[in-house]
């Protein structure tokens, strides 16, 4: 969320919930998507969590170093 303060047009988030407990992770994801919608920015999100991936408008899967 701190990265949204400067209102960047593009934000990269690499496993933003990786070291968080479930409740905090859910809050962080909800906030990121809300700010993304409000600000109209592009959010590039890396995750291993299929639930989080399902929230994205577009997903790209990488397996064994290749786009699938």
N, C-alpha and C positions, 0 to 999 in steps of 0.2 A: 504494500500500500504506500510505503514511503516513496517509491519510485514514481507514483502517480502525481505527487505534489507538484512537480515541475511540468506536468501535463505533456509528456513526450508523445509524439505521434506513433511511436513503436516501442513496445515493451517486451523484453524477453524474460520469461520466468522458467527456470530450470528446476523442476521438482520442488515447487514452492511449499508443498505440504509434507515433504519427505521425512522431516524430523519432528513433526508435530503430532500431538494426540488427535484423535478423530474429531472431537468437537471444535478444537482450535483450527484444524485443517479445513473443516467445513466452513467456518466463519471467514477464513482467509480467501478461500475460493469464491464464496458468495460476494465478498467485498471486491475482489479483483474483477469479477464479471459485471458487477453493478457499475464500478468506475469505468470499465471498458465501454459499457453501453452509454453512460452519461457523457463521457468525453469523446466518444467516437474514435478512439485510438485502436491500433492493431495490437493484439495480444498474441505472442508466439509462446506457447506453453508446452513444456516437455513434461510428460508424466508416464508412469507405468500403471496408473490406476484407470481401468476402463470406465469407471463411473465418472471420473473427472473428464476423461476424453469424450464421453457421450454428451457433455454439456457444450462442446465446441461446435461451431458452425461447419468447420472443415477439419478433417484429421488426415494426417500423413503417417503411415506406419513404416518403421525401419526395422528390418530383421537381417541379421548377419551382415550389417554394414550396407545394405541395399534398400532402396525404396520399394515397398511392396504395394 
